[in-house]
Amino acid sequence: MRNRGEDLRQLEHVLPLAFAFLLPYVDYRLILGLSLLSFFYAAFISPRWIRVTTRDSEREAGFSPGKLYYAFGIMILLLLFRERLHVAAAVWAVLAVGDAVSNLAGRRWPWVRLPYNREKSLGGSIGFFLAAAVGSWTLLVWNLPQADGGSYLKLAACCIFGSLVCALAESLPNLVDDNLVIVVVGAGIFPLLLDVPDLIPELSAPWSHAVGINFLLAGLAVMVGWISWRGGAAGVVLGIGVYLSAGPAGYAVLCLFFFLGGFSTWLGTGRKEALGVAEENLGRRGVANVLSKGLVAGILALLFFWTDSTVARVAYTGALAAAAMDTVATEIGQWLGRAPRSLRSFEPVAVGTPGAISLIGTLAGLVAALAVSSVPAVWNWTPASALPALGAGAIAGNGVESWLAGAARDAPGRHQVLNLYNTLAGACVSGGIWIVLSSPATP
């Protein structure tokens, strides 16, 4: 959809990036001074004098929150990376070019609405990723001091991976402005990637094995009715990535999660249908289910191409343990549960109420989380001492999801968003607790 005001707004979003090309040649104090002027521009000049790029809600408020967040984000980057301005420039490019192209592409080519955020489209996310990768690489190479070295191939890999993570973060339903989300995520991922000695991925398994086993399992899952063919295609992509990066042990965790979810959905279908709480489409999982349950684990699995971090393995397992507990607790609770209660009020509610928990459902979910957590320990892929952290992560993830489920029940894509929060909390809590448990005790 054409909108001249929005088109000009995106041009206004990109134009300040021209100053990033001056970073190697001007004094740092002048740079900070110009960033302060951007606040003045966003607060006073733009909403009053350049009204064509100001949205109706911003005219009523008298200022533009998005433009202020943009200016604030750039200042944060310049302050954080005073000694590494090439990093600030790269993230700035992701913010300026990626976000602008996402808006333009999303309005012109809204091919597929994202299942977890109906306000975003696949076309916009692809546009963000491609523009951000090219823009960040250009500014990174331009501003990188000669003494830092670094091959163009490594810098390209850094920008591709960093832009992908930022594109995924931008596509999520965020509680704060997208401009700030992109800055925070970019400021976290780009320095880490640049510090990795070798960004050329190392495969943990042969391509032929990854492709063959995933097509075979996806075909069987479609035949038995556990997943739709579109969901199967998404699962193949996710599964191949996990198999190549995490190897057979990490892939086994993913497979067990999927089996437990499909099997528990199949159990008690008669009672669930009678209560009107059975899964839609005869229980077949679609693309939305695959993404909402597997996206966090998939992103964490990409790290295994370059690192053998135990924390990353525990976080990956924690995401899938939380997802398994959620699915099994819901399905078994709807089948056998008789007195579910709301986690917010602890009052009895009807079976199938969003956020409700039952004793038998919770116990079944814990068993599923323990099973998923035990598989990598048996393979010595994660330490057995990480099981308490994984259990706590699964409980925390499901607690967060149940607590949030009571709000905005009719919001589009609400269920998928809650699944994302569940797996994200499971990964963060599991990884965080493991860091504490594995840290050497100080005298």
Disulfide bonds with the S-S distance in Angstrom:
none
